Amino acid sequence: MRVGKVDLEGEGVRMTQDGPLDLVGVGFGPSNLALAVAIAEHNAAVAEHDANTSARLRARFVERQAEFGWHRGMLLEDATMQVSFLKDLVTLRNPASEYGFLSYLHDHDRLVDFINYGSAFPTRLEFHDYLEWVARRFAGDVDYGTEVTGVDPVPGAPDLLDVVTTRGRLRTRNVVLATGLTPQLPDGVVPGERIWHSRDLLHRIDRIVDPERVIVVGAGQSAAEAVEHLHRRFERAQVWAVFHRYGYSPADDTSFANRVFDPAAVDEFFTAPAEVKRMILGYHANTNYSVVDPELIESLYRRHYHEKVSGRERLRFLNVSRVTEAVAAGDHVKVAVESLLDGTREALTADLVVYATGYRPSDPCALLGELAGSCRRDEAGRLVIDRDYRVATNPEVRAGIYVQGATEHTHGLSSTLLSNIAVRSGEIVESIVARAGATV
C-alpha cells in the first residue's frame, strides 16, 4: 500500500505517481487501522487474481500523534477488554487473516499460553500491544505527527478533494474521517495540574506524591477503574468516588443483549423506523454507557466493606451526589459536593480530582469547511449517512466523504466501539471500489 509522492506546480499537493490517491484516512486509531488492513487485503486479492493493477487502492493516513496510541492514559494494570479478542481488527471479516489477534499471539509465541489463560478478554495492555504490532506494518503509509487542518473541494473537479495538512495537501477521491472521541468535562470545569480527565491518568499520575485525598467523579467503567487504581497506588490516601447514581450499575454483557453489537444488527438498526431506533438506544444503553463490569463492582464493594470492618475506611462513596465546584488552590483543589437527595453541601479539600465523565464523538464536519454546507442533514440536524458510511452530499460533491465513529444515530450502538470495525472497514473498501467502478 506504499504511496509515492510528487509536488505539483509548487502548490504542495501530494499525489501518487499515477494521480490522486483513492482515499485519505484522517486519524489512525483502531478504526482506520482496520481500514488499512482491509485495503491491504483487497490489494493482495487483486494482485493474486487480477493483472489489472489499477484496481488496487492507493491510500494514505494522517495522524496527529507522534506514534500509534489508543487510550494510553488508561492502560491500567490488569484492566481487561470488554469485548472478545475475536472482535479484533479483522477476524469477523476474514478469520484466516494474518493481521488477527491469534496471528499476533503466534508471532509472540504466546498462543498456547493464551489458550491456557482461559478467557476471551485479554488485558488492555496486551490488546494495545496487538494494535501496535499491526500498526507497525503500516508505518510507511502514515504521516505521524501531522495535523489535518481542513478538507477542501478541488475547483473544477467535483470528484476530488484536497486534505490540507501541516505537511501540505493530499489530493484524493475519498476521505475517511475517523477522528475518534473527545474527552468530556462538565460545564465550568477547568482542567489543570490537579484537575484531570481520566484519559490523562497514567500520563500525569507520577506528579502526585503522597496525597491525602483524591476524588473521582463519574459512575462508568473508567471511573471505577480509576478508583480501584488510585486506591491501590496510594496506600495512605482517602479515595472518594462521587456519582449521581445510587451505586455503580452493572454492564449488561449477556448473550442476548450482546446481539445489539452483531454485524447483522447494523442492517436492522439502519432500516428501522426512527422511533424504533430511539427505543433500541434507550433499552440497550446499559450495554455500554455509564456501566461497570460486575466483577469490578464486587471487588470495590468488598474492599470498602473490609475497610469498614477494620475501622480504617479509606474508600468512600458519595452516591446520589454531584460536584458543584472544583477550583484549584495552590497545591490543592477546593471541592464542593452537593447531595441530590436533600441539597446539603460538603466542602472538601483534595490533592487531585479526576473526572471520568466520558467522551463525545468528534464532529466530522469540523474539518470540512465549505464542504459542510453540501452535506445533507435530517430533521434533527444530524448528518445523513448512508449504509456504507458515506455522508450523503448534494450533487455538486461527487467525491466520497466517509465517517467512522459518528454514526450512532444511523448505525447503532457499535458505532464508537471495536465490535464492528473489522466488518465496517471492509464495507467502506467495497463501497469505494464499487463507486470507482461505476465512474469508469
N, C-alpha and C positions, 0 to 999 in steps of 0.2 A: 504493500500500500504506500510505498515511498512516493513523495511528491517532489518533482524538480521545480525550481523557482527561476523566474526571469523578471526583469524590470521592464515595463512597457513605457516608452516615451518619457522616461524620467518622472512618471507620476507615482512611483512607488507601488504599483499594482502588481501583486504576485499571482502567477498562474502556473499551470504545468506547461511543459514544452508543447503539449497538444492543445492548449487553450484553457478555458476556465475550468476550475475544479467542479466535480459533480456535487460535492457538499462540503460545507464547513461546519464543524461542531463547535458550538460556543459552550465552554465548560468541559472538563474532563474528569468528572466524578464517575461513580458506578454506571449511571445511565449511558453516558456517551462512551465509556469504556466498553460496555456491552455492545454498543453500536459499532465500535471499531472492530470488535470480534466478528460481528455479523458481516461487516464489509469484507474482512479478510477471508472469511469462509466463502462468501459469494464469489470473490475474485479467484479463490482456489478452485472452485467448481467450474468457473468459466475457463480457466486455464486447462483444466482436465478434459472438458467436454466440448469446447468451442474454440476454434482457431481465431475467431474474431475478437481480438483483444480490446476493441472499442467498447465491448460490453462490460469491461472492468470498471469499477467505480474508483475515482480519484478523490481522495478526501484529505482534509487536514483539520486538526483540532487546536483550539486556543484555550489555555488555562492560566488564570492569573496567579495561582500558587506556583512556587518555585519548583515543586515536585509533586507527584501524586500524593494525595492525602484525603482521608474521609473521616470526619469527626474525630480527629486525633485527640482533641481535648477531653474526650470521654472514653478513651480506650482503657478503661479501668481493669485492674487485675481481677480475673475470674468472671468479669461481666460476659454473659453469653449472648449469642444471637437469638433473636426471637422468631426467626424463620429457619426452615430446614436448609442444610447445606446444599440440597438438590435444587434450591431456588438460587443458584449462583448466576453467573453472567451468561450461561449458555445452555445448561443441561435440559431445561424444559423445551428448548427449541431443537437441540442437537445433542442427544445423550452420548454420542460417540466422539464428541469434540475433544481436541487436545487442550482446550482452554478451560475445562471444567475443574471443579474443586477436587475431584478424585484424581485427575491428572496432576494437579498441584501436589497432593499428598504423595502420589507415587514418585514424583520428581524429588521430593524431600525425604523419601524413604520412611514415610510415616503412615502408609496406607493401612498396614496390619495394626499398628498401634491405635489408629483412629477407630478401626472396627472394634477393637477391644475396649476402647473408651466408652462405647455403648450408648452414644447419644447422637441424635440428628442435629444437635445445636452446638457448633464449635464456639469457642470464645471469640469475642470481637477482635482480640489481638490476632488470633490465627486467621480469621476471615480477612482482616485488613492485610495481613501478610500475603494471603492468596491474591487479593486485588492488586497489590504492588507487584507480585510475580507476573500477573498478566500485563499490567501497565508497562513494565519494563520492556516487553516485547513490542510495544508500540511507541517507544520513546522517540524514535525518529520521525514520527507523524504528528508530534505535539509541539506547539510553541508554548513552553512553560514560561512563567514569569512575565506573561503578556496580557494586557488588559484589552478587552473589546470595548470600544467607546461608541460604536453605532453600527447600524446596518442601513446602507443607502441603496436606493434604486440606481441603476445604470442608465443614464439618459439615452433614449432611443433603443433600449434593449430590455423589453418588459420581462424577458425570461432570465435576466441576470441580476445579481446583487453584488454589492461590494461590502464585505465585512471589514469595518475600519478598526484597526488595532494599533497599539503603540509601536508596532514594527512595520506598519504600512497597511495596505489594503489587500485583501484576499478576494479575488473575483470568483464567483461561484454560481451554480444554477440552483442550489438549495442551501438553506441554512437550518441547522437543528439546534434549537435553544434548550440547553439543559443547565441552567444557571443555579439549580439547587434551591435550598431553603435559606431564609433569612431569620436570624435569631430575633425573638420577640420579647420585648420588655414591656411591663405595664406603663401606661402613660405617666409621665413625670419622673420616671426613674432615670437617673444619670449615672451611667457606669463609670467606674474609676478604679483606683488602686485596691479598694476593698469592697467594691460592689461589682459583681461579675454576672455574666450569663454563664450557664453551666457549660457551654461549649468551650470556655476558657479554663476549665477546672484544672486539668493537668498541665496546661501551659504556664499557669501562674501560681500553682499551689506552693511551690518552693519558696515563694516570697513571704509566706505566712509562717512565723516562728512562734511556737508555744502559745497558741491563742487560748483565751479563757472561754469564749463563747463564739460559735458560728451559727448562722441561721440559714436554712434552706427554704425557699419559697416555691411551692408547687406540689402537685399531687400525682404526677405521672411517673413513668419508669425512670427517666433521667433524674428526677427529684429524689426518688427512693434510693437510686444507686449513689447519688451524691451524699445523701445522709449516711448510708452504710459506709462509704469510703472515708468520709471525714471523721466519723465516729471511730473507725478502726485506726486511722492515721494519727489523729491527735488524741492520745490516750488519757489526757487530763482535762480535755475541753468539754464543755457542755455543747451538745449539738441539738438545736431546736428546729423542728420542722413545722412550718406554718402553711396551712392549706384551707380552702373553702369547704371541703368535704368533711363528712364526719370521720372518715378514715380512708385509707388507700382502697381503691376499687380494683378487683382482680381483672386481668385481661381475659377475655373470652377467646381461648385458643382451642376450643373443642372442635372436633372434626367437622360437624355440620356447619358451624359458624365460619370456619376457615374456608369454606367453599366460596365465600364472597371475594376471595383473592384468586380464585381459579381463572385461567385464561378465558374459559367459556363465559365467566361472569361478566367480563368486559363487554362481550357482544350483547348479553342480556340487558346490562345496565344501559348501554348506549341506545338501544332501541326502545327502552321503557318510557312510558309517559312521565312527564315532569313530576307529577305527584307521587309516582312510584319511586322515582329517583330519590326524592326527599325522604320517603319512608325508609328506603334501604339505608341511606346515610344515617338516619336517626336511629333505626333499630340496631345497627351494627357498629356504631361509633365506638362501642366498648371493646372492639377487637383491636383498636389502635390508639384512640385519643384518651389521655389522662387516665391511663390504667397501668397496672403494675403486675409483673409476674407473681403468681401466688406464692411461690417458694420464697421470694424476697420479702413479701408481706409477712409471711410466717416467721422468717428469720428475724426481721426487725421487731416484731411483736415479742418474740421470745427474749430477745436481748433486752428490750425495755422492761419486761416483766422480771427478769433475773436481777436487773439493777434495782428495781423497787424492793425486791426481797432482800437484797444485800444492804439496802439503805444508802446506796451511792448512785443516785439517779442522774446520769449524765445525758441520757437520751430522752428528749421531751417532745411531745406532740401538741401543738396548739391547733386543734381542729375547729372547724366552722369559724374560721378567723381569717383576717386579711392584714397584710402590712399596708398601712396607710401612709407611712413616711419612712424613708431610709436616706439619711443625709450624712455624708462624710464629715467627720470632725477630727482632723488630725490623723492619728493612727487608729481611730475607731470609727464606728458608724452608729449614729443615733437612730434607733428604730422604734416606731410606734405600731403596735399591734392592736387591732380592734376586733372584739367578739361580734360576730354576725348575729348571735342569739340575743344579746342584751345591750349591745353598743358600748360596753365598757372598754376602756383603752388601757394598755400597759406600755410603759416606756422602758425600753431595754437599751443596753449598750452591747455592741457586738464587735468582734475583731474582723469579721468577714460576713457578708451577705451574698449568697448565691441564688440567683433567680433561675430556676429550672422551669421556665414558663413557655417552653416550646418554640416552634418555628412557624413561619408562614411561607408559602411558595413565593418565589421571586416573581415580579411582574414581567411576563415575557415581552410586553410592549415597551419596556423601559429603554431598550436599545434600538427600537425600530424607527424613531423619529417620524418623518412624514409618512413612512410606510404604515404606521399605526392607523392612520386615517383610512387606509384601504382595507383594513381587517374588519370583517363583519362581526357584529355583536348581537346577542339575543336580547329579549325584552328586559332582562335584568342587568344589561350592560356588560355581560361576560363574553369573552371571545367565543365565536362559533368555531368548533374544532371538529373536523371530520373524523370518521372511524380510523383512518390511517395516521392520525395525529397531526394532520396538516391543517394549519389555520385557513379557514375559508376567507378568500380575498375577493375584492372587486375585480372585474375583468382586466383592468389596466395592469394588474400584477400577475404575471404568469409563472414567476419563479416560485419555488416551494419554500414555505416557512413552516417548519415543524417544531413542535414543543414536546418536551419530556418533563413531567412533574407538575404542570399547572392545569391538569385535566380532570380533577376530581368531579367537577360538575357534569362532565360529559362521559367519562370513562370509569368512574367509581373509585372506591377506597384504595385500590392498589396503586393509584397514580404516583404517589410520592414514596412508595415502598419498593423493596427489592423484588417482591413476589413475582412480578411480570416483566422485569426488564429484559430477560432473555427473549421472550416471545415478542415484546413490543419492538425491540431493536430489529428483529427480523421483519416485522410488518413494515417498519419505516423503510428498510432497504428494499423490500418488494415494491412498495409504493413508488420510490424514486426510480427504480428500474422500469417499472411499468409506465410511468409518466414519460420517461425518456424515450421509450419505445414508441409511445403514442405520438411524439412530436417529430420523430424521424421522417 
